[in-house]
Amino acid sequence: MLNNLIYVRGHPDDYNEWFQNKEGYNYAKDVLTYFERLEISPSNAGGSVYVDDLPYKTELPKILLKAVKDLGFSMIDNMNTAKQGFGVPKINIINGRRWTTASHFIHSKPWNVLFRTNALADQVRFHANFEAYGVEFLYSGNRYLAKHQKNYPSAGVINTPTILMRSGVGPRKHLKEVGNSSKSRSASWRKFAGSHHYWL
Ligand SMILES: Cc1cc2nc3c(=O)[nH]c(=O)nc-3n(C[C@H](O)[C@H](O)[C@H](O)COP(=O)(O)OP(=O)(O)OC[C@H]3O[C@@H](n4cnc5c(N)ncnc54)[C@H](O)[C@@H]3O)c2cc1C
């Protein structure tokens, strides 16, 4: 199935493999707990994402599932525990509509969040010691600066690094090529990436 708001936690073995060299970490304690807090369920009304079964199925998945079963592949009920096989995934949906963490924040209207649509984040601004102090954004034809010590860029897989590179953060060679080397921070990138938070 493609393009259907599929929700899968990922296999515990994969997380535990990533934790191999991290003493004291394990899937049950450091990952599963957070999934359980995140997912809204009868025992967790305070979660933030709905995870449910597909509200309707066409004939196509039934035919495909029968075909793979006839070919001898294993069928799976729970995508979070099976390693291989075919089955029907859970999805992020409520009353037939997509539900995301963003939906949760918008619906719960937290008092300390300001939503600004049609605003275009341009770059993160830094002090001379590379500490971020805000985000410059364009809104309604004007340029603004949202000052904050913690900034989390989440502009997607292409635009997030683009914004960072416009801010002078990235591979020095490439920044030079695009003429943004004057404030290049590539040398301190590792330290910087590990010790700062961004939000756009
Ligand atoms: C066809 C397709 C099907 C998929 N199906 C699934 C699925 O079933 N299940 C699943 O888990 N994942 C699925 N994914 C992957 C999933 O959509 C992404 O992993 C997820 O959306 C990434 O979230 P994000 O918040 O990092 O980025 P995005 O969802 O890309 O959000 C980035 C946001 O930033 C905004 N933005 C960009 N630049 C700026 C800027 N300069 N200033 C301000 N805002 C900006 C964009 O408009 C966008 O709204 C699918 C992806 C595709 C393409």
Ligand as a Chemical Component Dictionary entry (heavy atoms), coordinates in Angstrom:
data_LIG
# 
_chem_comp.id                   LIG 
_chem_comp.type                 NON-POLYMER 
_chem_comp.pdbx_formal_charge   0 
_chem_comp.three_letter_code    LIG 
# 
loop_
_chem_comp_atom.comp_id 
_chem_comp_atom.atom_id 
_chem_comp_atom.alt_atom_id 
_chem_comp_atom.type_symbol 
_chem_comp_atom.charge 
_chem_comp_atom.model_Cartn_x 
_chem_comp_atom.model_Cartn_y 
_chem_comp_atom.model_Cartn_z 
_chem_comp_atom.pdbx_ordinal 
LIG C1  C1  C 0 3.897  10.119 -1.531 1  
LIG C2  C2  C 0 4.335  10.007 -0.091 2  
LIG C3  C3  C 0 3.659  9.107  0.733  3  
LIG C4  C4  C 0 4.026  8.992  2.079  4  
LIG N1  N1  N 0 3.337  8.125  2.868  5  
LIG C5  C5  C 0 3.659  8.031  4.169  6  
LIG C6  C6  C 0 2.913  7.177  5.040  7  
LIG O1  O1  O 0 1.948  6.538  4.658  8  
LIG N2  N2  N 0 3.299  7.122  6.339  9  
LIG C7  C7  C 0 4.365  7.841  6.823  10 
LIG O2  O2  O 0 4.677  7.737  8.021  11 
LIG N3  N3  N 0 5.085  8.650  6.016  12 
LIG C8  C8  C 0 4.753  8.757  4.716  13 
LIG N4  N4  N 0 5.470  9.596  3.918  14 
LIG C9  C9  C 0 6.605  10.319 4.499  15 
LIG C10 C10 C 0 6.117  11.519 5.314  16 
LIG O3  O3  O 0 5.203  12.287 4.567  17 
LIG C11 C11 C 0 7.316  12.371 5.717  18 
LIG O4  O4  O 0 8.279  11.550 6.325  19 
LIG C12 C12 C 0 6.889  13.465 6.681  20 
LIG O5  O5  O 0 5.880  14.252 6.125  21 
LIG C13 C13 C 0 8.084  14.344 7.055  22 
LIG O6  O6  O 0 7.625  15.309 7.952  23 
LIG P1  P1  P 0 8.411  16.656 8.168  24 
LIG O7  O7  O 0 7.627  17.439 9.177  25 
LIG O8  O8  O 0 9.833  16.363 8.452  26 
LIG O9  O9  O 0 8.384  17.405 6.759  27 
LIG P2  P2  P 0 7.169  17.855 5.834  28 
LIG O10 O10 O 0 5.939  17.041 6.083  29 
LIG O11 O11 O 0 7.745  17.904 4.456  30 
LIG O12 O12 O 0 6.824  19.321 6.373  31 
LIG C14 C14 C 0 7.671  20.422 6.107  32 
LIG C15 C15 C 0 6.801  21.670 6.083  33 
LIG O13 O13 O 0 7.658  22.810 6.057  34 
LIG C16 C16 C 0 7.120  23.761 5.150  35 
LIG N5  N5  N 0 8.253  24.586 4.671  36 
LIG C17 C17 C 0 9.202  24.277 3.766  37 
LIG N6  N6  N 0 10.084 25.298 3.633  38 
LIG C18 C18 C 0 9.677  26.258 4.490  39 
LIG C19 C19 C 0 10.173 27.565 4.811  40 
LIG N7  N7  N 0 11.269 28.077 4.226  41 
LIG N8  N8  N 0 9.496  28.299 5.732  42 
LIG C20 C20 C 0 8.384  27.809 6.328  43 
LIG N9  N9  N 0 7.868  26.579 6.070  44 
LIG C21 C21 C 0 8.508  25.815 5.152  45 
LIG C22 C22 C 0 6.475  22.933 4.046  46 
LIG O14 O14 O 0 5.483  23.708 3.389  47 
LIG C23 C23 C 0 5.879  21.770 4.865  48 
LIG O15 O15 O 0 4.583  22.086 5.318  49 
LIG C24 C24 C 0 5.108  9.752  2.579  50 
LIG C25 C25 C 0 5.769  10.668 1.746  51 
LIG C26 C26 C 0 5.390  10.802 0.444  52 
LIG C27 C27 C 0 6.106  11.809 -0.438 53 
# 
loop_
_chem_comp_bond.comp_id 
_chem_comp_bond.atom_id_1 
_chem_comp_bond.atom_id_2 
_chem_comp_bond.value_order 
_chem_comp_bond.pdbx_ordinal 
LIG C1  C2  SING 1  
LIG C2  C3  SING 2  
LIG C2  C26 DOUB 3  
LIG C3  C4  DOUB 4  
LIG C4  N1  SING 5  
LIG C4  C24 SING 6  
LIG N1  C5  DOUB 7  
LIG C5  C6  SING 8  
LIG C5  C8  SING 9  
LIG C6  O1  DOUB 10 
LIG C6  N2  SING 11 
LIG N2  C7  SING 12 
LIG C7  O2  DOUB 13 
LIG C7  N3  SING 14 
LIG N3  C8  DOUB 15 
LIG C8  N4  SING 16 
LIG N4  C9  SING 17 
LIG N4  C24 SING 18 
LIG C9  C10 SING 19 
LIG C10 O3  SING 20 
LIG C10 C11 SING 21 
LIG C11 O4  SING 22 
LIG C11 C12 SING 23 
LIG C12 O5  SING 24 
LIG C12 C13 SING 25 
LIG C13 O6  SING 26 
LIG O6  P1  SING 27 
LIG P1  O7  DOUB 28 
LIG P1  O8  SING 29 
LIG P1  O9  SING 30 
LIG O9  P2  SING 31 
LIG P2  O10 DOUB 32 
LIG P2  O11 SING 33 
LIG P2  O12 SING 34 
LIG O12 C14 SING 35 
LIG C14 C15 SING 36 
LIG C15 O13 SING 37 
LIG C15 C23 SING 38 
LIG O13 C16 SING 39 
LIG C16 N5  SING 40 
LIG C16 C22 SING 41 
LIG N5  C17 SING 42 
LIG N5  C21 SING 43 
LIG C17 N6  DOUB 44 
LIG N6  C18 SING 45 
LIG C18 C19 SING 46 
LIG C18 C21 DOUB 47 
LIG C19 N7  SING 48 
LIG C19 N8  DOUB 49 
LIG N8  C20 SING 50 
LIG C20 N9  DOUB 51 
LIG N9  C21 SING 52 
LIG C22 O14 SING 53 
LIG C22 C23 SING 54 
LIG C23 O15 SING 55 
LIG C24 C25 DOUB 56 
LIG C25 C26 SING 57 
LIG C26 C27 SING 58 
# 
